[in-house]
Amino acid sequence: MNIIMFGPPGAGKGTQAARLQEAHNIKQLSTGDMLRAEVASESTLGKTIKSIMDAGELVSDAIIIELIGSCISEPECERGFILDGFPRTVGQAEALDEMLAHMARKIEHVIVLEVNNDILVERIKSRAAESGVTRSDDNAEVLRNRLEVYETQTAPVLPYYEDHKVLRHIDGMKSIDEVTAQIEGVLANIN
């Protein structure tokens, strides 16, 4: 089972991906974590990535696809994987599909956590007030900016997956358990 999780910052993608990983024995893959691990490995690819990042540049789509391909070829991804944070553009989605096709794999489920942005901002404010701990993203202004970036840069990828008939919308405003139940329902009904 190969899944992509979409949704704006704070929608609960990480929480739900962790639950899916545990329930289905599939690997959650974060592109940021993969980049850091590859750099730490000091492999040839890791050294290339480090030099790019040290120069303050963005790692190319080709390198990210190569890295994802390497990770999903590992035994821990044999049963499937969950991508969170990738793809962010239609070009990346196309490159991912092409790479997966060469591996006789495909994305089977694209789950979008739908949330009300205004309520999401209020949740973040409440979380910061209740916990007494301020995280860098527990700021309404920062979150609104991140939500805008998601809407303008990442959300345009969704029609690509809609055209491929793998996109499923989930009400992300429900409780964590209710969102999990909705996702499990979707996964059970898609062949």
C-alpha positions as CSV (number, residue, x, y, z in Angstrom):
1,M,0.0,0.0,0.0
2,N,1.6,3.2,-1.2
3,I,0.1,6.4,0.2
4,I,0.6,10.2,-0.1
5,M,-0.7,12.4,2.7
6,F,-1.7,15.9,1.7
7,G,-3.1,18.8,3.8
8,P,-2.0,22.1,5.1
9,P,0.4,22.6,8.0
10,G,-1.2,21.6,11.3
11,A,-3.9,19.4,9.7
12,G,-2.6,16.3,11.4
13,K,-0.8,14.5,8.5
14,G,2.1,13.5,10.7
15,T,-0.2,12.1,13.4
16,Q,-2.2,10.1,10.9
17,A,0.9,8.9,9.0
18,A,2.3,7.5,12.2
19,R,-0.9,5.7,12.9
20,L,-1.0,4.2,9.4
21,Q,2.6,3.1,9.8
22,E,1.9,1.3,13.0
23,A,-1.5,-0.2,11.8
24,H,-0.3,-1.4,8.4
25,N,3.4,-2.0,8.9
26,I,4.3,0.5,6.1
27,K,7.1,3.0,6.3
28,Q,6.5,6.7,6.8
29,L,8.9,8.7,4.6
30,S,9.7,12.3,5.3
31,T,11.8,14.0,2.6
32,G,13.5,16.1,5.2
33,D,14.4,13.1,7.3
34,M,15.6,11.3,4.2
35,L,17.9,14.1,3.2
36,R,19.4,14.4,6.7
37,A,19.9,10.7,6.9
38,E,21.6,10.5,3.5
39,V,23.9,13.4,4.5
40,A,24.8,11.7,7.8
41,S,25.6,8.5,5.9
42,E,28.4,10.3,4.0
43,S,27.5,8.4,0.9
44,T,28.3,9.8,-2.5
45,L,24.7,11.0,-2.8
46,G,24.9,12.3,0.7
47,K,28.0,14.4,0.0
48,T,26.3,15.8,-3.1
49,I,23.2,16.8,-1.1
50,K,25.4,18.3,1.6
51,S,27.2,20.5,-0.8
52,I,23.9,21.7,-2.3
53,M,22.4,22.4,1.1
54,D,25.6,24.1,2.3
55,A,25.4,26.4,-0.6
56,G,21.9,27.4,0.4
57,E,20.3,25.9,-2.7
58,L,17.3,23.6,-3.0
59,V,18.0,19.9,-3.7
60,S,16.8,19.1,-7.3
61,D,13.7,17.0,-8.0
62,A,15.9,14.5,-9.7
63,I,18.0,14.0,-6.5
64,I,14.8,13.8,-4.3
65,I,13.3,11.2,-6.7
66,E,16.6,9.2,-6.6
67,L,16.6,9.4,-2.8
68,I,12.9,8.3,-2.5
69,G,13.7,5.4,-5.0
70,S,16.6,4.3,-2.8
71,C,14.5,4.4,0.3
72,I,11.5,2.5,-1.1
73,S,13.8,-0.2,-2.4
74,E,14.7,-1.0,1.1
75,P,13.1,-4.1,2.8
76,E,11.3,-1.8,5.3
77,C,9.2,-0.4,2.5
78,E,8.4,-3.8,0.9
79,R,4.8,-3.6,2.3
80,G,4.4,0.0,1.3
81,F,5.2,3.6,2.2
82,I,3.6,6.9,3.2
83,L,5.0,10.1,1.7
84,D,4.4,13.3,3.6
85,G,5.8,16.5,2.2
86,F,6.3,15.2,-1.3
87,P,5.4,15.7,-4.1
88,R,4.9,19.5,-4.0
89,T,4.6,20.1,-7.7
90,V,3.0,18.4,-10.7
91,G,6.5,17.8,-12.1
92,Q,7.5,16.0,-9.0
93,A,4.3,13.9,-9.1
94,E,5.0,12.9,-12.7
95,A,8.7,12.1,-11.9
96,L,7.5,10.0,-8.9
97,D,5.0,8.1,-11.0
98,E,7.6,7.4,-13.7
99,M,10.2,6.2,-11.1
100,L,7.6,4.0,-9.5
101,A,6.5,2.5,-12.8
102,H,10.1,1.4,-13.4
103,M,9.8,-0.4,-10.1
104,A,6.4,-2.0,-10.9
105,R,4.8,0.1,-8.2
106,K,2.4,2.9,-8.0
107,I,0.7,5.4,-5.7
108,E,-2.6,3.7,-4.6
109,H,-4.0,6.2,-2.2
110,V,-3.7,10.0,-2.0
111,I,-5.4,11.2,1.2
112,V,-6.2,14.9,1.6
113,L,-7.0,16.1,5.1
114,E,-9.5,19.0,4.6
115,V,-9.5,21.6,7.3
116,N,-11.0,25.0,7.9
117,N,-8.0,27.4,7.9
118,D,-9.5,29.9,10.4
119,I,-10.3,27.1,12.9
120,L,-6.8,25.6,12.3
121,V,-5.3,29.0,13.3
122,E,-7.4,29.1,16.5
123,R,-6.3,25.5,17.3
124,I,-2.7,26.6,17.1
125,K,-3.3,29.6,19.3
126,S,-5.1,27.4,21.9
127,R,-2.3,24.8,21.7
128,A,0.3,27.4,22.5
129,A,-1.8,28.9,25.3
130,E,-2.7,25.5,26.9
131,S,0.7,24.0,26.7
132,G,2.7,27.0,27.9
133,V,5.3,25.9,25.3
134,T,5.8,28.0,22.3
135,R,6.9,26.3,19.1
136,S,8.1,28.2,16.1
137,D,4.9,27.2,14.2
138,D,2.6,28.1,17.2
139,N,2.2,31.6,15.8
140,A,-0.9,32.7,13.9
141,E,1.1,34.9,11.5
142,V,3.6,32.2,10.6
143,L,0.8,29.6,10.2
144,R,-1.2,31.8,7.9
145,N,1.9,32.3,5.7
146,R,2.5,28.5,5.6
147,L,-1.2,28.0,4.8
148,E,-0.9,30.4,1.9
149,V,2.2,28.7,0.6
150,Y,0.4,25.4,0.8
151,E,-2.6,26.8,-1.1
152,T,-0.6,28.4,-3.9
153,Q,2.3,25.9,-4.3
154,T,1.2,22.4,-3.1
155,A,-2.6,22.3,-3.4
156,P,-2.3,22.6,-7.3
157,V,-0.9,19.1,-7.3
158,L,-4.3,17.7,-6.2
159,P,-6.0,17.8,-9.6
160,Y,-3.2,15.6,-11.0
161,Y,-4.2,12.9,-8.5
162,E,-7.9,13.5,-9.1
163,D,-7.3,12.8,-12.8
164,H,-5.6,9.5,-11.7
165,K,-8.6,8.6,-9.6
166,V,-6.7,8.0,-6.4
167,L,-7.5,11.2,-4.5
168,R,-9.7,10.9,-1.4
169,H,-10.9,13.8,0.8
170,I,-11.1,13.3,4.6
171,D,-12.7,15.7,7.1
172,G,-9.7,16.7,9.1
173,M,-11.7,18.8,11.5
174,K,-13.0,15.7,13.3
175,S,-11.2,14.2,16.3
176,I,-7.9,12.3,15.7
177,D,-9.7,8.9,16.2
178,E,-12.5,9.9,13.8
179,V,-10.0,11.0,11.2
180,T,-8.2,7.7,11.5
181,A,-11.5,5.8,11.1
182,Q,-12.3,7.8,8.0
183,I,-8.9,7.0,6.5
184,E,-9.2,3.3,7.4
185,G,-12.6,3.3,5.7
186,V,-11.2,4.8,2.5
187,L,-8.3,2.3,2.5
188,A,-10.6,-0.6,3.0
189,N,-12.8,0.4,0.1
190,I,-10.1,1.2,-2.5
191,N,-8.8,-1.7,-4.5
